[in-house]
Amino acid sequence: MSSSHVCSVQPLDGEDIVAAAQCIAIDADAFPYPSAPFALHSASTYVWVAREPGYPRVIGFVATRARLGVLHVDGLAVDATRRRMGVARTLLRELIEVSRARGMHLLTLRVSVANRAAIALYVSEGFVVDGRLHRFYPAAAFGGEADAYAMARHL
């Protein structure tokens, strides 16, 4: 678990249905479709949540799944009222730290080519564009932009 002045980050407790519901609400606001199955827990799926210190409400999450030394980010989102305050960066740095500790060698994700803020964050944290995925998202997603970048970061 990490903590910064912005928020603390910890794994989502599979029994914490309130936190899972808060993740689902943030997810629904941020993405045109569910990014992760928050109620499904397995040995290969991991979700971390961000909370303001002393405040139990979830303000962001990163949902992932692991396979063969690669951790893929299914979704990373922050409550609309807490965006641009360092929450996503804190979540991403925790993810990098935990991935290294678990012996992962690569982080991967997909991001809309229209999401300039997210792309800038990922690049600043060492991710590189690995390709462009044409018509990856539904046509109505992200202001009509259906393409995504595949991005990766070696650990």
N, C-alpha and C positions, 0 to 999 in steps of 0.2 A: 504494500500500500504506500502510495506517495501522498505528499501534501505540499501545497504551495500557498502563498497568500491568497490566491484566487479560489482554490477549491481543494478538496481532498478526493482521492481516487481509490476505490476498492472494488473487488470483484462483486458482481451482482449475486446475492444470496438466492439460491433457487427457491427458497421458501418465502422470500419477500415479495408477495404478490402486489403490494402497493408500489414498490420501486419498479417492478416489471410493468405495471400499468402506466407509471409516469414515463418510462422509456417508450412505451407504445405511443403515448400522446405526443412526445417530442418527435418521434419517428414519423408519425402521421402528418405533423406540421412541416417537416423538412423534406420528405420524399414523396414522390407520386404513387408509391406502392410500399408495402412493408419491406424494410431492408433486412430484417432478421426475425427468426422465431424466438422471441424473448422467453416464452414459456418452455421451450425445449432445451433441456440440458443434457449434454453428453460429454464424453471424454475429449471430444475434439472441438466443442463450441465453448467460447469464452465471451463474457460480457463484463466490462468494467463500467462503473458509474461514477460520475462526478457529483459532489455535493459541496455547497458552501460550508465552511467550518461552522459547526454548531447548528446547522440547519439541515433537517433530515430530508428535505425534498431533493429529488434527483434533478440536476440542471443540465446534464449531458451524459452521453454514453458512447462507448465504442464496442461494437459487436463483431466477433471474429470467429473463424473456424480454422483449425490446423490440419495439415496433411503433409506428411513426408518432409518435415522440416521447414515448411512454408506456412506462414500465418497470413490468411487472407482477411482483409477488413470488409465485412459485409455492409457496415454502416457506422458512421461517426456523425453525431449530430448534437447540437446544443440548443437549449431552450431559447426561443426568439428574444426573450428579455435579457439574456446573458451572453449573446453573441458579441464578438470582438472585444472580449475581456480576458482572453488567454485560457479559457476553459478547454477549447479544442486542442490547443498546443500542449496543455498539461496532460490531457488524455493521451495524446499521441506520444509524448515522451514516456509516459508510464508504459504504454504498449511496447515501445522499443526496448525499454529496460527489462520488462517481463519476458519478452520474446528472446532476448539474449540469454537471460537466466534459464530459460527452458530449452536452450540449445537450438532455437530456430536459426535458419541461415538467410531467410528472405521474408520480407513483408510485401504484400501486393494489395492493390485496391483498384477500384474503378471510380472515376469522377466525371461528371458532366463537363464537357468542354466549355460550357457557359458559366461554370462556377469558378470564377477567377480568384475569389478569396480563398477557397479551399485549395486550388492548384498552387497558389502562392505559398500557403502554409506548408503543403506537402513538399514542395521544392525546397523551402527554407529548412526543412527537417531531413533533407538528404534523399528524397524520392526523385526518381527520374521518369520521364515519359517513356514507356516501353512500346507504345503503339496507339493507334486510334481505332476504336471500335465503332463502325458505322451502324446507325440505327439500333444502338444498344438499348436505349430507353424508349418507352412508348412515345408516339409522335407528339402528344400533348404535354409531355414532361418538360420541365425546365424552360418554359417560355417557347416551346416548339423545337428546341434543340435536342435532337435524339442521339447525337454522337457522344461517346465517352472516351476519355484517355485511360489506358491501362498504365498504371504507375507501379514502380517497384523500388525497394530499398534493401540493399544487402546489409547484413548485420555483421 
